[in-house]
């Protein structure tokens, strides 16, 4: 059966199970990003750089069956494109991504006429700017969520199977025993004050991964996030997260922390806004037996508010991260163990937004004798809403290395020098 036929079948077949005709709203999203980067290893004697095109396209349907029962389904594909119709992608190694279910879930609203709603299926996850958890914004995660909503208080209680190891292919083989599934269990409440102008969210999440019958690796995250706009011209964000729990296989305890502070101010009677932010992801002190390195629940991207319509800090910094996604994961060495100071100013001229950023990067923890300063990035962005129909944007940054890179590259006897990294992209996006 063709994928298009499957899509329509998944929407329309359930309609016959209900007495009334369902209401269907169709939509979609299409965007193209063209990335570029050079010298992202900061080494003058290497010659690295590339460009690539990233495309996302989906069609989605929101279906209201009545009596509080709804469904949502998004079919599409995302990723790097550039497969040659003759040679394949890059002579065979890069194949364009295929279409699949990006999101698909049922929701039962006001369950048994209560203020609770139940959702089950596959949906996207984003909590705490991605410092807590984010799936990347493309494919969602499978699970179940119980939701409570009121004027003063909201809460999400959830269980997600974020990574399925083994499963259907191993049924009946006797080999599907404690395969190490990533399970996410947590609660995320939000208290709303001043008619929603101040929101406070204390939360708790754990991620048990069991690979043995009698032990598991179970890090925990607990903390609070405060956001608000007490004045029309002022907005702020503050978040602090602590890790706990233990890897019972090794006896190592988790002690990582994350801190985020941010403030933005709209200058009265001017199309100008200014702001500042501080982000700290703790590093692992190798003089202790604990693991102090901070990672997110999903190891997914840190968004920094999506200020440039993509996750991450400056665009040059972004292009030093794995897959250009700024994943807050132990293997992503320019995102974890990192302190960031940011200052920015934005000018809005009708449908045109211009923004300039300064990022100061540094290691959160370094051994004795190692420099912590990782240099500064200057980044510029322009975003234009063309005739209110399509978003056109461009951003680029130059990251000048600091003493941390110089110490690694410019050691005695090395001909290499530490030189600046460049990165950025331009993009087009349209929701419909």
C-alpha positions, 0 to 999 in steps of 0.5 A, spaced: 500 500 500 502 506 498 504 511 504 499 516 501 493 511 502 496 509 509 495 516 511 488 517 509 486 510 511 489 512 518 485 518 518 478 516 515 477 508 517 476 510 525 471 515 522 466 509 521 467 507 528 463 513 531 456 515 530 457 523 527 462 525 522 468 527 524 471 534 523 478 534 520 483 540 519 488 539 515 495 543 515 503 542 514 510 544 515 515 545 510 522 548 511 529 548 507 535 550 511 542 551 508 548 550 512 555 552 512 561 551 516 569 552 516 575 551 520 570 548 526 576 544 529 580 551 530 586 548 527 590 553 522 593 547 518 587 543 517 582 544 511 575 543 513 569 545 511 562 544 507 555 546 506 549 541 506 541 542 505 536 540 510 529 539 509 523 538 513 516 536 510 510 534 513 502 533 512 498 533 518 491 532 520 487 534 527 481 530 527 475 531 532 470 525 533 466 528 538 465 527 545 472 529 547 475 524 543 481 527 538 486 524 534 493 528 531 497 525 525 503 528 522 506 524 516 513 526 513 520 526 513 526 530 515 534 530 514 539 532 509 538 531 502 542 531 496 541 524 493 544 524 486 538 520 481 544 517 478 550 516 483 546 516 489 547 520 495 555 522 495 556 516 491 552 512 495 553 514 503 548 519 504 540 517 502 535 522 502 530 520 508 524 516 507 517 518 509 514 516 516 509 517 522 512 523 525 507 524 530 500 520 531 496 520 538 489 519 540 487 524 546 481 523 550 479 530 553 475 531 560 476 523 561 469 521 564 467 528 565 473 530 569 478 536 568 483 530 566 485 528 559 489 522 557 493 522 551 497 516 548 501 515 542 507 518 539 508 526 540 514 531 540 517 533 547 519 539 549 520 541 557 525 547 560 528 549 553 531 543 552 535 543 558 530 538 561 528 534 555 527 535 548 526 530 542 529 535 537 522 537 534 522 532 528 520 525 530 516 525 537 517 519 542 512 514 544 508 514 550 502 516 555 501 522 558 495 524 563 494 532 563 490 536 568 489 544 566 485 549 570 486 557 570 491 557 576 494 550 575 496 545 570 500 538 570 503 533 566 504 526 568 507 522 563 511 515 561 515 515 555 519 509 551 524 514 549 528 509 546 526 502 544 531 497 544 529 490 542 522 489 541 518 486 536 524 483 532 526 479 538 519 476 540 519 468 540 527 468 540 528 468 547 533 474 546 529 480 548 531 480 556 533 486 559 535 490 553 536 497 555 530 501 553 530 508 555 524 509 559 522 516 561 517 517 567 516 524 570 511 529 573 511 537 570 506 541 574 505 549 572 503 554 577 500 560 574 500 567 577 498 574 575 493 571 570 499 567 567 504 573 567 508 569 572 509 561 571 513 556 576 514 549 574 517 545 579 518 538 576 521 531 577 523 526 572 527 519 572 530 515 566 531 508 568 535 503 563 535 496 565 540 492 562 540 487 568 535 483 572 537 486 579 540 493 577 539 499 573 542 506 571 537 511 573 539 518 573 534 523 576 532 530 574 529 535 579 528 542 579 524 548 577 523 553 572 520 560 572 518 564 566 514 571 566 512 578 563 510 582 569 511 588 565 509 588 558 516 591 556 520 586 561 520 578 560 525 573 564 527 566 565 530 562 570 531 555 571 535 550 576 536 543 575 539 538 579 541 531 577 540 525 582 540 517 582 545 512 581 548 507 576 547 501 580 551 497 575 557 501 577 555 505 583 557 512 580 552 517 583 549 523 578 551 530 581 550 534 575 547 541 575 544 546 570 543 553 571 539 558 566 538 566 567 535 570 562 532 577 561 529 581 555 527 588 555 523 592 550 525 599 549 519 604 550 517 608 544 523 604 540 523 598 535 529 596 539 529 590 545 536 588 549 537 582 553 542 578 556 543 571 558 547 566 562 547 558 562 551 553 566 552 546 564 556 543 570 562 538 568 565 532 571 570 533 576 575 527 575 578 528 582 571 525 585 567 518 584 561 522 582 559 524 575 558 531 576 557 532 568 550 535 566 546 532 561 539 532 559 533 527 560 533 525 552 540 528 550 537 532 545 538 539 543 538 545 547 534 550 544 536 557 547 529 559 546 530 558 538 532 565 537 534 563 530 529 558 528 534 553 530 536 550 537 543 552 540 547 558 541 551 562 536 551 559 529 558 558 529 558 554 536 552 550 533 556 547 527 561 544 532 556 540 535 554 533 533 549 533 527 549 541 528 543 540 533 547 542 540 545 536 543 546 536 551 549 529 551 555 527 554 558 525 547 557 533 545 563 536 548 562 543 546 555 543 549 556 539 556 561 542 561 560 549 558 558 556 561 555 561 556 554 569 557 550 572 552 548 579 550 544 581 544 540 586 541 534 586 536 531 591 531 524 590 528 523 594 522 516 592 520 516 585 517 524 585 518 528 583 524 535 584 525 539 581 531 546 581 534 549 577 539 555 576 543 557 569 546 562 568 551 564 561 552 568 557 557 569 550 560 565 549 567 570 545 570 577 544 568 583 540 571 589 544 574 593 547 569 588 547 564 585 554 561 577 555 561 576 560 556 573 558 550 573 564 546 568 569 543 563 569 538 559 574 534 553 572 531 548 576 526 541 574 524 536 577 519 529 574 518 524 577 514 516 575 513 515 576 506 508 578 505 506 575 511 506 568 507 513 565 508 519 566 513 526 568 510 532 568 514 540 568 514 544 567 520 552 567 521 557 567 526 565 567 527 568 564 533 574 566 535 578 561 539 580 562 547 586 560 551 583 553 552 583 552 544 590 555 544 593 551 549 591 544 545 593 547 539 599 551 539 603 547 544 611 547 543 613 544 536 607 544 533 606 548 526 599 549 527 595 556 530 588 557 533 584 560 528 577 562 528 571 558 526 565 560 522 558 557 521 551 559 519 545 558 515 540 561 511 533 558 511 525 558 508 519 556 512 512 556 511 506 552 515 500 551 512 
